[in-house]
């Protein structure tokens, strides 16, 4: 019976991991969409919007932080999953109690800092930032 509980626990953890991964993907899509809309609206304003173009950086950076948060949380749930799976393979191994859904939180700030510089998380906001700043520089120099 304990094995059945542990397998159900692993299934629950896997669903959380999958949901966090999906949220991260959704955040990236929203980031690109919002920055593109702000960028398009402000560039149509020509001279009036050139100074405001840097406002497009806000959603890029906010969603960058949110994506990093989801990745750091996903990694902690993966560690919890690995620990629970180890208990299934080795019943005497230490690990979480069945249905323990709280990941280790000894180092959330460090996990977050590592997550936001991961290439898969940082790529989109870095490119968006470069495009926005590049546009701003060209607008100032050219006009």
Backbone torsions as a table, in degrees:
resi	resn	phi	psi	omega
1	UNK	NA	-37.5	179.7
2	UNK	-61.9	-35.3	178.4
3	UNK	-63.1	-41.0	178.2
4	UNK	-61.7	-40.5	178.2
5	UNK	-65.4	-41.7	-179.2
6	UNK	-66.8	-38.9	177.6
7	UNK	-65.0	-42.8	177.4
8	UNK	-62.6	-38.7	176.9
9	UNK	-60.4	-45.3	178.5
10	UNK	-62.2	-39.5	178.0
11	UNK	-63.0	-41.3	178.6
12	UNK	-64.8	-43.2	178.2
13	UNK	-63.2	-40.9	179.5
14	UNK	-62.8	-37.2	178.9
15	UNK	-67.0	-36.1	176.6
16	UNK	-65.3	-44.5	179.7
17	UNK	-61.2	-44.2	179.2
18	UNK	-63.7	-40.1	179.7
19	UNK	-65.5	-41.6	178.0
20	UNK	-64.0	-40.3	178.2
21	UNK	-63.3	-42.1	178.0
22	UNK	-64.5	-40.4	178.4
23	UNK	-62.0	-41.3	179.2
24	UNK	-61.2	-43.3	178.4
25	UNK	-63.2	-41.9	179.4
26	UNK	-64.2	-40.5	179.3
27	UNK	-61.4	-41.2	178.7
28	UNK	-62.4	-42.2	178.7
29	UNK	-63.5	-43.9	178.3
30	UNK	-64.0	-37.3	179.8
31	UNK	-59.6	-51.3	-179.4
32	UNK	-63.1	-42.5	-178.5
33	UNK	-63.2	-50.7	-177.8
34	UNK	-64.9	-42.9	178.7
35	UNK	-63.3	-40.8	178.8
36	UNK	-63.4	-42.6	179.6
37	UNK	-65.0	-47.6	178.9
38	UNK	-61.2	-44.8	179.8
39	UNK	-59.9	-47.0	-179.5
40	UNK	-63.8	-44.7	-179.9
41	UNK	-62.7	-43.4	-176.6
42	UNK	-74.9	-31.1	178.3
43	UNK	-72.5	-25.5	176.5
44	UNK	-73.2	-17.5	179.0
45	UNK	-78.7	-9.3	-179.6
46	UNK	54.8	-116.2	-173.1
47	UNK	-65.2	-39.4	-177.1
48	UNK	-67.5	-34.0	-175.0
49	UNK	-90.2	-5.4	-174.1
50	UNK	-64.5	-35.6	178.2
51	UNK	-76.9	-27.4	-179.0
52	UNK	-82.5	-7.6	-177.4
53	UNK	-58.8	-27.3	179.1
54	UNK	-67.7	-14.6	174.0
55	UNK	-63.1	-24.6	178.6
56	UNK	-66.8	-16.1	177.2
57	UNK	-70.2	-30.4	-175.7
58	UNK	-57.2	-54.1	180.0
59	UNK	-65.4	-33.4	178.7
60	UNK	-60.7	-45.5	-177.5
61	UNK	-76.3	-36.9	178.2
62	UNK	-63.8	-46.9	179.5
63	UNK	-69.7	-27.0	174.4
64	UNK	-62.3	-46.7	178.0
65	UNK	-63.9	-40.4	179.3
66	UNK	-65.8	-41.3	177.6
67	UNK	-63.7	-41.1	176.9
68	UNK	-63.6	-38.8	177.9
69	UNK	-62.4	-46.7	179.5
70	UNK	-61.5	-41.3	179.7
71	UNK	-66.0	-42.3	-179.9
72	UNK	-64.9	-39.3	177.4
73	UNK	-67.2	-41.1	177.3
74	UNK	-60.1	-42.4	178.9
75	UNK	-62.5	-39.9	179.2
76	UNK	-67.7	-36.0	175.5
77	UNK	-69.6	-32.7	175.5
78	UNK	-64.8	-37.8	176.3
79	UNK	-64.8	-41.8	177.3
80	UNK	-62.9	-41.1	177.7
81	UNK	-61.4	-46.3	179.9
82	UNK	-60.9	-40.8	179.0
83	UNK	-65.2	-42.0	178.6
84	UNK	-67.9	-38.1	178.1
85	UNK	-67.0	-37.3	177.7
86	UNK	-61.8	-38.8	177.7
87	UNK	-65.2	-31.9	178.3
88	UNK	-69.1	-39.4	179.5
89	UNK	-76.0	-39.9	-177.0
90	UNK	-124.0	91.1	-173.8
91	UNK	-56.1	-23.8	-179.4
92	UNK	-89.0	-4.3	180.0
93	UNK	-69.3	147.7	177.3
94	UNK	-79.5	150.6	-179.6
95	UNK	176.4	-168.0	-177.0
96	UNK	-72.0	155.1	172.9
97	UNK	-69.3	155.2	175.7
98	UNK	-54.8	135.7	178.4
99	UNK	68.4	18.0	171.6
100	UNK	-75.6	116.2	-174.1
101	UNK	-111.1	10.5	-178.0
102	UNK	-99.8	115.2	-179.9
103	UNK	-73.1	163.6	177.1
104	UNK	-59.3	132.6	-178.3
105	UNK	-126.1	29.7	179.9
106	UNK	-70.9	-23.5	-172.9
107	UNK	-140.5	46.6	-176.5
108	UNK	-63.1	-35.4	-179.3
109	UNK	-67.1	-42.6	178.9
110	UNK	-67.1	-40.6	177.6
111	UNK	-61.3	-42.1	179.2
112	UNK	-64.2	-44.7	-179.6
113	UNK	-61.3	-40.9	178.0
114	UNK	-67.4	-36.1	-176.3
115	UNK	-69.9	-39.4	-175.8
116	UNK	-72.0	-17.9	177.6
117	UNK	-99.0	2.1	175.0
118	UNK	-64.4	134.1	-177.8
119	UNK	-53.2	-37.3	-178.9
120	UNK	-68.0	-25.5	178.9
121	UNK	-91.2	-41.2	-172.9
122	UNK	-80.8	-21.8	-172.6
123	UNK	-56.7	-53.2	-175.6
124	UNK	-64.7	-50.8	-179.7
125	UNK	-65.9	-31.0	177.8
126	UNK	-66.9	-43.4	178.3
127	UNK	-64.7	-44.4	178.3
128	UNK	-61.0	-42.0	178.7
129	UNK	-62.6	-44.5	179.3
130	UNK	-62.2	-41.6	179.0
131	UNK	-64.6	-43.6	-178.6
132	UNK	-65.9	-47.6	-179.8
133	UNK	-66.1	-39.7	176.7
134	UNK	-60.5	-43.8	177.4
135	UNK	-61.9	-42.5	-179.1
136	UNK	-63.4	-42.7	179.5
137	UNK	-64.2	-44.3	178.9
138	UNK	-63.9	-38.9	-180.0
139	UNK	-65.5	-38.4	-179.4
140	UNK	-73.2	-45.7	-178.9
141	UNK	-69.0	-40.1	-176.7
142	UNK	-82.4	-13.6	-172.5
143	UNK	-145.8	NA	NA
